[in-house]
Amino acid sequence: MTPLLRVNDVAKAFGGNQVLHGVEFDIAPGEIVGLLGPNGSGKSTLLNTITGFEAIDRGQIAFEGRRIDQMPAHRIVAAGVGRTFQLPSMPRKMSVMEVAMAASTAHHGVWGTLLGTAASRQAEAAAHAKATALLEQLLLTHVRDLPAAALSGGQKKLLGIVCALMGDPRLLMLDEPTAGVHPNLRRDIVAALQRLNAQGMTLVIVEHDMHFIREVCTRCIVLDRGRIVASCRPDELASNEHVVRAYLGSVEPKAVEETL
Ligand SMILES: Nc1ncnc2c1ncn2[C@@H]1O[C@H](COP(=O)(O)OP(=O)(O)OP(=O)(O)O)[C@@H](O)[C@H]1O
């Protein structure tokens, strides 16, 4: 079966800093994969290369069998790959609803919008209905008319997920969705991600929170200094020698239990 995502021999350097060294992995449809690794191991860079925010120096990236590594970010979104950001920044003069609407990928051209054609009005109504439903699903209905910049950090993360979902992705990549989020909101995020997966969406999640990883992920991929050192179930992490070395630099089972 063709994997949903294939990352093959991907290398990336910033100047003299070689951040990714021939990274290779596949993601199958329906998986929830945790992308782990110590600080600076290259997780966000890998996510940025897959979603078109950074060009790769070598290798190939294919989504549903089609190369996406030379595409600009907006075409990768249109192909079916959505993403969220570690620290989403929101515009001060737009409401939560307007930000969600602006993320719609259904456009009917400048003339359609300027002239208010029937097709553009229909597209706008459809985007409004979709944004309304997603804001409700992600528990943001009560703040839909507030300035997006006024949201809490956790609510901004939820709005980031809404924006990514406006593009109907089949693969959603999330960069630390629960970092700095209040436990109640964290529970909501976990529930929302599990619901999306049950509806058929594949998820790749960069995360440091091991409780979250254990609760949500079906598989973990571990990066260490730009190389994949493990691909295993969450319950196998603590006994994986490569993972232990990546996090602690030595094999100390008790300390590892505490860290992982
Ligand atoms: N745009 C950039 N320009 C220069 N160096 C960069 C850039 N982006 C990332 N790097 C470098 O790449 C390395 C890996 O960073 P990256 O953010 O991918 O790691 P990470 O695993 O996501 O870390 P963390 O868990 O702390 O978020 C770091 O040394 C970082 O300084």
The ligand as a Tripos MOL2 file, in Angstrom:
@<TRIPOS>MOLECULE
LIG
   31    33     1     0     0
SMALL
NO_CHARGES

@<TRIPOS>ATOM
      1 N1         15.6550   29.2900   10.2330 N.pl3     1 LIG1
      2 C1         16.7300   28.8250   10.8580 C.ar      1 LIG1
      3 N2         17.9360   29.3750   10.6570 N.ar      1 LIG1
      4 C2         19.0530   28.8830   11.2540 C.ar      1 LIG1
      5 N3         19.0670   27.8170   12.0840 N.ar      1 LIG1
      6 C3         17.8810   27.2290   12.3190 C.ar      1 LIG1
      7 C4         16.6620   27.6900   11.7220 C.ar      1 LIG1
      8 N4         15.6580   26.8790   12.1410 N.ar      1 LIG1
      9 C5         16.2290   25.9770   12.9610 C.ar      1 LIG1
     10 N5         17.5420   26.1860   13.0630 N.ar      1 LIG1
     11 C6         18.4870   25.3770   13.8610 C.3       1 LIG1
     12 O1         18.1720   24.0160   13.6300 O.3       1 LIG1
     13 C7         18.4010   23.2600   14.8120 C.3       1 LIG1
     14 C8         17.1770   22.4140   15.1150 C.3       1 LIG1
     15 O2         16.1250   23.2880   15.4860 O.3       1 LIG1
     16 P1         14.6260   22.7990   15.5680 P.3       1 LIG1
     17 O3         13.8020   23.9790   15.9900 O.co2     1 LIG1
     18 O4         14.2400   22.1060   14.3210 O.co2     1 LIG1
     19 O5         14.7060   21.7280   16.7500 O.3       1 LIG1
     20 P2         13.5470   21.1010   17.6240 P.3       1 LIG1
     21 O6         13.8530   19.6590   17.7520 O.co2     1 LIG1
     22 O7         12.2190   21.4630   17.0480 O.co2     1 LIG1
     23 O8         13.7670   21.8420   19.0140 O.3       1 LIG1
     24 P3         12.7370   22.2010   20.2110 P.3       1 LIG1
     25 O9         12.2580   20.9150   20.7970 O.co2     1 LIG1
     26 O10        13.5850   22.9770   21.1580 O.co2     1 LIG1
     27 O11        11.6140   23.0270   19.6280 O.co2     1 LIG1
     28 C9         18.7750   24.2480   15.9060 C.3       1 LIG1
     29 O12        20.1800   24.2260   16.0330 O.3       1 LIG1
     30 C10        18.2980   25.5740   15.3520 C.3       1 LIG1
     31 O13        19.0850   26.6280   15.8150 O.3       1 LIG1
@<TRIPOS>BOND
     1     1     2 1
     2     2     3 ar
     3     2     7 ar
     4     3     4 ar
     5     4     5 ar
     6     5     6 ar
     7     6     7 ar
     8     6    10 ar
     9     7     8 ar
    10     8     9 ar
    11     9    10 ar
    12    10    11 1
    13    11    12 1
    14    11    30 1
    15    12    13 1
    16    13    14 1
    17    13    28 1
    18    14    15 1
    19    15    16 1
    20    16    17 2
    21    16    18 1
    22    16    19 1
    23    19    20 1
    24    20    21 2
    25    20    22 1
    26    20    23 1
    27    23    24 1
    28    24    25 2
    29    24    26 1
    30    24    27 1
    31    28    29 1
    32    28    30 1
    33    30    31 1
@<TRIPOS>SUBSTRUCTURE
     1 LIG1         1 GROUP 0 **** ****
